[in-house]
């Protein structure tokens, strides 16, 4: 599909293919290849973050930045993705990036702002019936509770999320699994 899009100089489809291939790289645990593909997708779009592929590319790059401890860069990526998602009416991505902005706030020790954004994102994802993303938000809330020192609540929330994840057949991607296991 990418080769066909390139021969037709179709920028949007090229970027979508590159984002999807980057997602495959993430699922296989190759963050470096994923980052390269996502940056290339934005170059193809001339950084048109309002394109669907641009929203996803910024969000995924933000997640990679977050994993790397580049919290300010992650915040900028998530804010860009959320603003574009809101402009284009992508309510699911707006909810997800709100949740991710909460995660960054917690990482930066802004617990009040982080919990507010996590709760808002979680509520929106739940109302949109996004089960897997809702469970991810619960795990992020547990991570936030853990960082805030409420280990008992964090453990209960993680256990509940694990039961729900197993009941729904959802599995952690390799890169996320490592972080989750360490936190758990």
C-alpha positions as CSV (number, residue, x, y, z in Angstrom):
1,X,0.0,0.0,0.0
2,X,2.9,2.4,0.8
3,X,4.5,1.7,-2.5
4,X,1.3,2.4,-4.4
5,X,0.7,5.6,-2.4
6,X,4.2,6.7,-3.2
7,X,3.9,6.1,-7.0
8,X,0.7,8.2,-6.9
9,X,2.2,10.8,-4.7
10,X,-0.7,10.5,-2.4
11,X,0.6,12.2,0.8
12,X,-2.3,11.3,3.2
13,X,-2.3,7.6,2.3
14,X,1.5,7.5,2.5
15,X,1.4,9.0,6.0
16,X,-1.3,6.6,7.2
17,X,0.8,3.6,5.9
18,X,3.9,5.0,7.7
19,X,1.9,5.4,11.0
20,X,0.5,1.9,10.7
21,X,3.9,0.5,10.0
22,X,5.3,2.4,13.0
23,X,2.6,0.8,15.1
24,X,3.7,-2.6,14.0
25,X,7.3,-1.7,14.9
26,X,6.0,-0.7,18.4
27,X,4.2,-4.0,18.8
28,X,7.4,-5.8,17.9
29,X,9.3,-3.7,20.5
30,X,11.4,-1.7,18.0
31,X,10.9,1.9,19.3
32,X,13.7,3.3,17.1
33,X,12.2,2.1,13.9
34,X,8.8,3.3,15.0
35,X,10.2,6.8,15.8
36,X,11.8,6.9,12.3
37,X,8.6,6.0,10.6
38,X,6.5,8.5,12.6
39,X,8.9,11.4,11.9
40,X,8.8,10.4,8.2
41,X,5.0,10.4,8.2
42,X,5.1,14.0,9.6
43,X,7.6,15.0,6.9
44,X,5.4,13.5,4.2
45,X,2.4,15.6,5.6
46,X,4.7,18.7,5.9
47,X,3.8,18.4,9.6
48,X,0.0,18.9,8.9
49,X,-1.0,17.7,12.3
50,X,-4.7,18.1,11.4
51,X,-4.5,15.1,9.1
52,X,-5.6,11.9,10.8
53,X,-2.1,10.5,10.4
54,X,-0.6,13.6,11.9
55,X,-2.7,13.4,15.0
56,X,-1.7,9.7,15.5
57,X,2.0,10.4,14.6
58,X,2.2,13.2,17.2
59,X,0.4,11.1,19.9
60,X,2.7,8.1,19.2
61,X,5.8,10.2,19.2
62,X,4.7,11.7,22.5
63,X,4.4,8.2,24.0
64,X,7.9,7.4,22.8
65,X,9.2,10.6,24.4
66,X,7.4,9.8,27.6
67,X,9.0,6.3,27.7
68,X,12.4,8.0,27.1
69,X,11.8,10.5,30.0
70,X,11.5,13.5,27.7
71,X,8.5,14.8,29.5
72,X,8.4,18.3,28.1
73,X,8.7,17.0,24.5
74,X,5.9,14.4,25.3
75,X,3.7,17.2,26.7
76,X,4.2,19.2,23.5
77,X,3.4,16.3,21.3
78,X,0.3,15.3,23.2
79,X,-1.0,18.9,23.3
80,X,-0.4,19.2,19.5
81,X,-2.3,16.0,18.9
82,X,-5.2,16.9,21.3
83,X,-5.6,20.3,19.7
84,X,-5.7,18.8,16.2
85,X,-8.1,16.0,17.3
86,X,-10.4,18.6,18.8
87,X,-10.3,20.7,15.6
88,X,-11.1,17.7,13.4
89,X,-13.7,16.3,15.8
90,X,-11.8,13.1,16.7
91,X,-13.3,12.7,20.1
92,X,-11.5,9.4,20.8
93,X,-8.0,10.9,20.2
94,X,-8.9,14.0,22.1
95,X,-9.9,11.8,25.1
96,X,-6.8,9.6,24.8
97,X,-4.4,12.6,24.5
98,X,-6.1,14.2,27.6
99,X,-5.3,11.0,29.5
100,X,-1.7,11.0,28.2
101,X,-1.3,14.7,29.2
102,X,-2.4,13.6,32.7
103,X,0.3,11.0,32.7
104,X,2.9,13.6,31.8
105,X,1.7,15.9,34.6
106,X,2.1,13.1,37.1
107,X,5.6,12.3,35.8
108,X,6.4,16.0,36.3
109,X,5.0,15.7,39.9
110,X,1.9,17.9,39.2
111,X,-0.5,15.4,40.8
112,X,-3.5,17.7,40.9
113,X,-3.3,18.5,37.2
114,X,-2.4,15.0,36.4
115,X,-5.3,13.4,38.3
116,X,-7.7,15.9,36.8
117,X,-6.6,15.1,33.2
118,X,-6.5,11.4,33.9
119,X,-10.0,11.4,35.3
120,X,-11.3,13.5,32.4
121,X,-9.7,11.2,29.8
122,X,-10.8,8.1,31.6
123,X,-14.4,9.3,31.8
124,X,-14.5,10.3,28.1
125,X,-12.9,7.0,27.0
126,X,-15.4,5.0,29.1
127,X,-18.3,6.9,27.6
128,X,-17.0,6.2,24.2
129,X,-16.9,2.5,25.1
130,X,-13.2,2.3,24.3
131,X,-12.5,-0.7,26.6
132,X,-8.8,-1.2,25.9
133,X,-8.0,2.5,26.2
134,X,-10.1,2.7,29.4
135,X,-8.1,-0.1,30.9
136,X,-4.9,1.7,29.9
137,X,-6.3,4.8,31.6
138,X,-6.9,2.8,34.8
139,X,-3.3,1.5,34.7
140,X,-2.1,5.1,34.3
141,X,-4.3,6.1,37.2
142,X,-2.7,3.3,39.3
143,X,0.8,4.6,38.2
144,X,-0.2,8.1,39.3
145,X,-1.4,6.8,42.7
146,X,1.8,4.9,43.1
147,X,3.9,8.0,42.3
148,X,1.8,10.0,44.8
149,X,2.6,7.4,47.5
150,X,-0.9,5.7,47.7
151,X,0.4,2.2,47.2
152,X,-2.6,0.4,48.6
153,X,-5.0,2.2,46.2
154,X,-2.6,1.7,43.3
155,X,-2.3,-2.0,44.0
156,X,-6.1,-2.4,44.1
157,X,-6.6,-0.5,40.9
158,X,-3.9,-2.4,39.1
159,X,-5.4,-5.7,40.2
160,X,-8.9,-4.7,39.0
161,X,-7.4,-3.5,35.7
162,X,-5.5,-6.8,35.3
163,X,-8.7,-8.8,35.9
164,X,-10.6,-6.7,33.4
165,X,-7.7,-6.9,30.9
166,X,-7.6,-10.7,31.1
167,X,-11.4,-11.1,30.9
168,X,-11.4,-9.0,27.7
169,X,-8.3,-10.8,26.2
170,X,-6.2,-7.6,26.0
171,X,-2.5,-7.9,26.2
172,X,0.3,-5.5,26.8
173,X,2.5,-4.6,23.8
174,X,6.2,-5.4,24.5
175,X,7.4,-1.9,25.2
176,X,4.5,-1.1,27.5
177,X,4.8,-4.5,29.2
178,X,8.3,-3.8,30.4
179,X,7.2,-0.5,32.0
180,X,4.1,-2.1,33.5
181,X,5.9,-5.0,35.0
182,X,8.5,-2.7,36.6
183,X,5.8,-0.5,38.1
184,X,3.8,-3.5,39.3
